[in-house]
Amino acid sequence: MATLKDIIHVIARPLEFASRSGGATIKDFGGFISKQVTEALGQHVRPADVEADLLHLAQLLADYERLSPDVRVQRVAEARAVMSRLEHAAEAPPPPRHRLWEYPMQYVRGVGPKKAEALARWGIRTMEDAVWTLPWRYEDRSQVRSIRTLVPGETAVVAATVEVAALKTTRYQRKKLVEVTVSDPTGSLHLIWFNQPYVADAFQVGRRVMLYGQAKPRNGRWTELQMENPLFELDAGGAVASRSLTHMGRIVPIYHGRETKTRGMVSDRFRAIMKIVIDEYADGAVDDLPQEMVRRLQLMDFNRALRHLHFPPAGANLEALDRGVTLAHRRLVFEDFLLLELALGRKREEVKREPRVLTYDLGHQLPDRLVKALPFRLTAAQSRVLGDIRRDLGGAHPMNRLVQGDVGSGKTIVALLAMLHAVGSGYQAALMAPTEILADQHYLTLRQLLEPLGISSVLLAGGRGVKNRKDALRSVAEGEARIVIGTHALIQQKVRFQHLALVVVDEQHKFGVLQRAILKEKGYDPDVLVMTATPIPRTLALTVYGDLDVSVIDAMPPGRTPIRTLLFSDGQRSRAYRVITDELTHGRQAYIVFPLVEDSEKVDLQAAITEAGRLRAVFPRWTVGLLHGRMKSPEKDAVMRDFKDGRIHILVSTTVIEVGIDVPNAGVMLIEHADRFGLAQLHQLRGRVGRGRHQSYCLLMAPARLTEEGRRRLEALVKSHDGFVIAEEDLRIRGPGEFFGTRQWGPADLRVANLIRDASILEQAREEAASLLHKDPDLARPEHVELGRALDRRWRDKLHLARVS
């Protein structure tokens, strides 16, 4: 690649010719200069003032052929002055290389210990953290207005001179006011600040100032205008130039303020800090990506991308900046995804390198005996997934597989058949569920299937009594219990397995990665099968579960009638109750579900209890039961048993029934305050009905006035029964952060990338990561060293925790 010095030399000769030509036409002169400037801007390290001069040079000569001879002469003279500065810059030594991760924020000019502490609470400890903290939007404050053109009610930027400045105290309540009058050649403007006496010290008569605020009539007179509490920036000396300004006269970055968490580190203060970081360190910031990759993929230079994102140049596309789709955004998004995909690729390779310790007898008859005893035939999708599992268990490395399947697709029977392979080989298997109710449900369901096969199972959950718990722990430790079912109680220190071979984790998004890792360590490097009924589009599944092999049960058991989903407003409650009454009259049962939000758990719980009492009066002919998470285990067991056996006709519940409850006779579910649920959660709840052969109903009760997002969410559920379609819509509505939740590692740790908006860049990053790991698995080549260090910084700790999935 040509150096900046080479390119300036190439430009200088035709520019000298244009100077001597006296304004004569030179064919494609502007295009030639533009091409050379573009190449110069693509270099690795380039000071900010050099970039500004290069852009100015291209702008001066862009329309050269269309100008009059006199204007051409003037433009060429200006261009030669710019060239003189560029020639001087080309001779200067390159800026020092800055490893931003080694520079604590405390040592940035003007920060110090207290501000550094505030920034650390924001997750910004080093300059690397700072430059990856991008603005969430931008404001165009580059258009400076004269005072005479200001319109009341309009927000504008004004450049003016201070005429009068005074600090006053009000007669009543003794409040401080700062009053300033400024002027420009077109008129004067009154400024006022309330309870900010320190502002007075900044304004000296005769000083130039830039102001940003809303113009308002003064004292009710439209002929005089004022601004209240405007933002301002003082000229450091001489004319106000956008290059020296931080808050005015340019496209301004707006950062998220964090007043409550960082005690006052608001956007303006952080912007001032970022201006220093970018001006003093961005030019020499070490680029993690290999330069060959940057050139081949036509990515923007890292240093240039940082300047464009934090302090965009004049004329930048404001809409593209706000949407996060500029070339500068693409550069950082690509690196964000590349590091994630490299991390996931490393984990996949790590799992594949683990030797298999356990040997399975895959010819054992236990799974076949269960299949023959089932009152239904496995679907082709279930058989296909079982084939995947059998190949894993017979392979050279431990299984690390995710099974995705929509609500009611038959994941549990697949998991049980997998566990029977372990039991038939002389080992134990464990099934871990997110809630006690789901663990109870699994235990009751599996025990009925296991007892005819002569296989002992045990339930480990809280609230079972001291003696029962001791007996259960003994049977697990001695190997008498071949299949162990429980909640997080399975990972407590007192639980010891004799020979744990297979771990099944149900609804894994309910668990933290660390909990799964602890459970994995209880066996001899056991095989891991993760199940989820939260469908995720395949493109995203490859990222979210990138270190797992993925199988999908994509067909429902035959005989299932699609659930009819109906949306009601509060004013239509009687119609919803009529549907419930009709179902009860025909001998079926109903759920009525209330939301449970952590911040208002007691209030919501009380609402469910109160409503259960009211509903007994609404449905006097039928028995109404109540189920919630604060009930003791024996109470919950008794309620669920009574509901399953038909002694309870209407079950009022909080969201503890979200997953796993299987009562085929339940034909209708009413979800109160449906707008307070996520779309995926609503789909899970709906899956509690429709398990028999009769037509089932899901009734969504919501306020008449819904937000646009709330209405889209509920209408999506009414229109579709396909969990993957619903998942796509949920991602579009809420975005990946909300969809996956804060506990899910991966998407929440992406710094600037968005899994939906940047899907095409994700695919490109995945391909590049695969190619890199194939050529240089340890990223040990000289050109990959910085990338390897960045990977270590970003994912080392999380990869250690993410070992299971």
Secondary structure by P-SEA (a helix, b strand, c coil): cccaaaaaaaaaaaaaaaaacccccccaaaaaaaaaaaaaaacccccaaaaaaaaaaaaaccccccccaaaaaaaaaaaaaaaaaaaaaaacccccccccccccccccccccaaaaaaaaaaccccaaaaaacccccccccccccccccccccccbbbbbbbcccbbbbbcccbbbbbbbbbbcccbbbbbbbccccccccccccccccccbbbbbbcccccccccccccccccccccccccccccccccccccccccccccccccaaaaaaaaaaaaacccccccccccaaaaaaaccccaaaaaaaaacccccccaaaaaacccaaaaaaaaaaaaaaaaaaaaaaaaaaacccccccccccaaaaaaaaaccccccaaaaaaaaaaaaaaacccccbbbbbbcccccaaaaaaaaaaaaaaacbbbbbbbccaaaaaaaaaaaaaacccccbbbbbbbccccaaaaaaaaaaaaaccccbbbbcccccccccccccccbbbbcccccccaaaaaaaaacccbbbbbbbbcccccaaaaaaccccccccccccccccccbbbbbbbcccaaaaaaaaaaaaaaacbbbbbbbbbbcccaaaaaaaaaaaaaaaaaacccbbbbbbcccccaaaaaaaaaaaaaccccbbbbccccccccccccccbbbbcccccccaaaaaaaaacccccccbbbbbbbbcccccaaaaaaaaaaaccccaaaaaaaaaaaccccccccccccccccccccccccaaaaaaaaaaaaaaaaaaccccccccaaaaaaaaaaccaaaaaaaccc
